[in-house]
């Protein structure tokens, strides 16, 4: 892509520092300028159409151009464009959305705390966990365990939870209270001759060993995504959660399920928590909560978490935390309408109906010699690539594949050399075939060229 002078690409490169990009490369090549969207498709400023195979950033569940969300936002803007939830004030949309989330929660939850991003929800979770430990007279209980390749965001604390080198390198992270345990990726982490079941048990043993080495009374919480997303779509091995959860229970460690990607249907149930029979004490939600039409996220806490926090705020006189945009009325109204659409159109049912074809087509990519593994569940998956001539530069084959997909009208995302697929939940069987036809022919062309 060459940038024409005064083009939108050139103007963009002149003024924006972008996320997850090499800034020098961006100065040279510019970015793809997306202009509009409809259903599972987006269009660039030159009128070229793409399948949005990532639903934006794993998030646009109901698809692009959903008029009901536009209308509800406009109505709320006219009535009350902004209000907050600080200092004994509140408003209807935040109340209704909180009620709805408590009702939908797959395990008993007591309170909702609204934030604006997944990172903020996880950051707030850590702060409230520390606050609670102090309230309980356990000031030493502050360490948090997450997992290598887990993704929980990019603020100081949530980036620390994230177990990926690019989120730590040169940022002086992670903070010292955060520890990372074994990534449950069987193929890359298994020992010689280790079965999947034995590997799952070893993951739980590694976790317990870490807890014992650190001192069980110093560990406050464990954060995990039911299925890892941005770390490469890692579906846990059979028996993993059944082995891990008793370890947390044994040492009284809070379990925070990061449902930012899995929440609202992605894995074939409303929550990943149901797919894997989890018993979290806290849940973080975002992305499909509003289909990303508005930035909003939520932290759900159970009563065991809430009561000490309430006591502590009473002792101090105030809970000294909150964002200007917490529970924003327009974002809350859009999220509520979005959840209505997910329920009315039975998008969870659609995921279940479409998933067999999606997973079959994904698995079919493994016929290509470049694909060393495919993995997925529901409407999320990844194809891991490898080629000896490009092996010296990790991510080079992924980047090349990403560019080829894009040329052929498919937006995916390469996480290193793993290509992700995470389309809007409204996708049809014909569109699943259209998406994987592009992926397959692109991979075939690349395999031939190498
Ligand atoms: N948790 C998970 C599981 C995520 O996938 C993400 C975003 N990809 C986040 C947290 C962070 O969310 P945000 O980008 O809104 O801060």
Boltz pocket constraint, residues with backbone or C-beta under 6 A from the ligand:
constraints:
  - pocket:
      binder: B
      contacts: [[A, 57], [A, 58], [A, 116], [A, 117], [A, 118], [A, 119], [A, 120], [A, 122], [A, 151], [A, 152], [A, 153], [A, 154], [A, 225], [A, 229], [A, 230], [A, 258], [A, 259], [A, 260], [A, 261], [A, 286]]
      max_distance: 6.0
